[in-house]
Amino acid sequence: MGGVTGAAVEGLVVSEVFGPTVQGEGPSSGRRAAFVRLGGCNLGCAWCDTPYTWDGRRFDLRTELSRVAAADIADRIAEMNVPLVVITGGEPLLQQHYPAFGDLLRLLWDVEVEVETNGTCLPSATTAAGVSRFNVGLKLASSGEPASRRIVPQTLGFFGRSAARGLACFKAVCRDAADVAELADVAERHAIDPAHVWVMPEGVTAETTTAHLRQIADPAIAAGFNLTARLHVLAWNDERGR
């Protein structure tokens, strides 16, 4: 499984840049957006729907990933004429110390920028200053990752304080009521306000996603969480670049 390691590189290690599409999850659900999907991840979730960004055992990362200059990424986004850019992965914050990461944020000064992160990497002050909101994907036991890898209390504390200022939110993939109960326990233990959490159903097809949505809706609402569908899955299943 892949982190992005080694010396600083020219550009960013990119899986794909695509859009215009919509943000499918969380507070910005339904908004027109462009996506920048970066390569590399420090986790290996069993249900990950983008393993081609990090899993060298199943995918040839030499063909899946390429280095792209920040200016070239910004030019492609400008052609899409969207108000929102979502930087995702993999785990995009693994590349935040590359010069091109800061360059890209500066080039995107005129649009909102959301960064989707697994909540294990602490943003630098420079990164935080250039991001409109961090969307923190809490990972549960169903991910297959031990709690010691997927839960970093210091980092979750930072994001919790950011959420109170409208600069972050939390989201989690759940299949059933047991997953929602586990999420509620994680939120309580780490002082995460349920009002800042969006629960979404697991699935890579519209049918599976809808079936899990029915199982988690009532428990999520009862726990004080927000509920979000995954619009991109409902519209396009697991089609890449949508």
N, C-alpha and C positions, 0 to 999 in steps of 0.2 A: 504494500500500500504506500501511498506517496505523500511525503511532504515535499516542499520546494526547498532544496538545500544548495549549499555552495556559495560561491562569491556572488556579489551583486551582478545582475545581468543587464544588458541593454534591453529596454522595453519591458513588457510584462509577459509572463507565461500564460497564454490565452488558449482556452478551449474553443470558444465561439463568441461572436458579437452578433446579436440578432434583434429584430424588431422592424417596424413598430409592432408591439403586441400589447398585452395588459399585464400589470402586476396581479397575480392570481390569488395572493394570500395577504392576510393581515389588514392593518388600517387603511392601506392604499389600494385594497382590492378593487379591481375594475378600471383603474386609471391607466391611460395609454402610457407605455413605457418602452425603453430600450434596455436590453440586458447585456452586460459584459460578464461572461462566465470565465473565471480564471482557473488555472490548473493547480493541482496539489491539495492534499488534505491531511490533517493530523489524526483523523478518526477514520474508521472503516465500517460505517453503519450497515447492518445486514440488509436493510430495506432501502438503501441509498438509490435514488433514481437518476443520479449522474455519476456512476462509477467510472465512466470513460474519462473523467477529469483527474483520476488519481490511482486507479487500480491497474498496475502494470502486469498483474497476473492474468487478467482477462482481456486487456486492451493494449495495443501498441501505442504507448504514449508518445513515441517519436512522430507518429502520424496524427495523433489526436490533438497534440499541443504544439503551439508555435510561439515564437517571441514576436511581439508586435509593439511598435513604438506608440507612446501615448498619443502623439499628434494624429497618427493614423486611426486610432480608436475614436478619438474625438471627432475627426472628420466624418467617419461613418455614422456616428450618432447624430451629428448635425444634419445629415441628409434625411434623417427620420423625422425631424421636427416634432419631438416629444417633450413634455414638461418634466419627465421623471426618468432617471437612469438608475438601474439596479445593478450593483456590482456583487456578484455571487460566485459560487464555486461548485465543488470543492470548498476550501476555506480561504477566502480572499485575503484575510489579514496576515496570512503567511508571507505575503508579498508586500506588506505595507512599508517595509524598510528599503525597498527598491526605489531609486530616485524617480522612476517612471510612475510609480503609484501616486506620489505627491504631485507630479506633473499633470497626471490625468485629472486629479481632483481640481487643480487650478484651472485647467482648460474647461471644466464643466461648471464654472462659476455661475452660469446663467440658468441652470436647471437644478431641480432637487435631486439629491443623490442619496440613495439608500444602500447600505452595505448589509448583506446577509451573512451572518457569522454563527458558528456553533457555540459561541460563548466561552471558549477556552483560551482565546488570545486577547490580551489587553491592548486596546488601541493606543497608539502614541498620541501625544497632544496635537501633533500636526494632522494626523488622520482625523481625529475627533473634530478638529476645527473645520475640516472640509466636507463633513458628512451631515446631511439633514437628519437622518435617523438610522440607527443600527437595529436590524431585525434579528433578534437573538433566538436561534433555534435550539431550544432545550432538548437534549437527547435522553430518552428513557431506557429502561432495561431492555426493551424490545429491540433496541439498536444493536445489541450484542456486545457493546462496549462496557467495560467495568466502570463503576461510578468514579473511581480514582482518575480515570482519563477524561470522562465526559463532564464532570462537575468540578469547576475551579472556583471555590468560594470567593476569593478576592476579585476575580473578574466578574462574577455574577453580581457582587456588591457594587462594582463600578457601573454596570449596566442598569441595576436597580435604581441607583441615584440618577442616572441619566434619564430613565423612564419617567421619573417624577417630574422632570423638566421638559418632557415631551421629546426627548432626543433618542429614545430607544423604546422598543417594545419586545415582548417575548412571544414566541409561538412554539407549538409542539405538535408533533404527529401522534395521533392516538387512534387505536383500532376499536377500543371497547371501553366499558365503564371502569375496568380495572386499570387501564392506562390513565384514565382521567383521575382516578383516585391516587395513583402514583404521582402524577403531575401536581396534584394539590398538596401532597406531602413535600415534594421538592420546593414548591413555592413557599410553604410555611416555614420550612427549615432554613431557607435562605432569604427570608423577609421580602419576597417578591409579591407585590400587590396584585391580586387576581385581576383587577381592572386593567392591568397592563399586559395581560396574557391572552393570546388568541389560540384556540384549540382548532386543529384541522384534521380531517380524516386521512388515514393512510390509503393509498391506492394509486395505481398507474393507469387505470381505466375508469371511465365515467361510472360504470356499473359498480365496481368495487368501492370506489370513493363514495358513491351515494349510499351503499349498504353500510359502510362504516360511519358515515355521517349520521345515519338514523340511530346507530348504537351510542354515539357519544353526545348527541345534541342535548338531551335532558340532563345527564350528569354534568356536562360542562356548564350549563346555565345554572344548575343548582349550586355548583362550586364557586360561582361568581365570575367565571371566565367569559371572555368573548368567544364567539363561534365564527369560524371562517371556512367557507368551502375552498376548494382549489380550482379556480375558474379555468385555468389553462388545461387541467386534466379533464374537467367536464366538457370542455369544447373540443380538445384535440387529443385526448388520451395521453400517451407518453411520447408523442411526436417531437423530435428534437427541433430546436429553433423556433418554438412557439411559446 
